[in-house]
Amino acid sequence: MSVFDGGLSSREIERRTQTDVGYMYLAGMQHPSYRTILRFKREYSDLIDEAFKTTMKIATDEYLVKIHPVSLDGTKIKAKTSMNKLTN
């Protein structure tokens, strides 16, 4: 689950199985503890990654989603301003 929703913590996933319909459905209306979720994520991370890749491949092949490249730039540029210019 952490792959597609921004990397939620195990405690947050536990909370969402009680409040979010999508999570309730995926959890089969069960409410596993955060410890169970964490253990599952640790023990089966390779299978979770593989399932995600397979799902994305099928969705792409069936034209259900489009994949676009994303680039991130970590360049830091020091701003040339002062507090005086901000207040004007």
N, C-alpha and C positions, 0 to 999 in steps of 0.2 A: 504494500500500500504506500510505502514511503516514496516510491519512485514517482508515482503520478500525482501526488498531492503536496509536494514540497517538503517531504521528509518529516512527517509528524512523529512526535515522541510516542512511545508505547502507552503512556498515561493518557495522552490526547486521543489515541485510537480507542482506548478503553472507554473514555467518556463519549466519544462519537457513536459507539455501538449502542448507546442508550438514548441518543438524541437525534442522530442523522439517519434518515431513511435508507440512504445508499449503504452506509456502513452496517445498518441492521440487516439489510438484505444479504450483503456479502458475508456477514457473520452467522447467517442462518438463524437470526433472532436469538442468538446466544450472546452472552456478555462475558467474554474471557477477561481474566485479570491482566493487568499490564505485565506481570511477570511471565504469564503464559505467552503473551504476544511477543515480548522481548526474547524469550527462549526460542520461539518459532522463527523469528527474524534472524537470530544468530545461527541456528542449526540448519536452516533451509535457504539461506541468502542466495546460494548459487541457483537453486530451483526457482526462486522468486524472480531473479534476473532473467533466467531462461524463459519463464512463462511470459514475462513482460515483452521480451524480444519477439517471441512467437506471436503474441497477440498483436503487436505493432506491425509485424510483417503481414499477417492476415488482413488487418485493417487497411494497410497500404495497398496490398494486392487487389482488394475489393473496392478501392477508391472511397473508403469511408473516412480517411484522414489524409492530409498532405503533410509531408515532412519537409521542413525548410531548415537550411543551416543557420546556426546562431553563433555569432562571434562576440566574445567578451574582451574588453580591453581594460587592463588594470592600471593604465597610466594615471599618475597623479600630477596635477599641475597646480602650482601655488598661485592663488588669486592675487591680483594686484589691486587692492582696494584698502580702504581704511574705514574706521568707524564713522569718521566725519562724512564720507561719501554715502554711507548707508542711511544716514538720518535725513539727508536732503531730499 
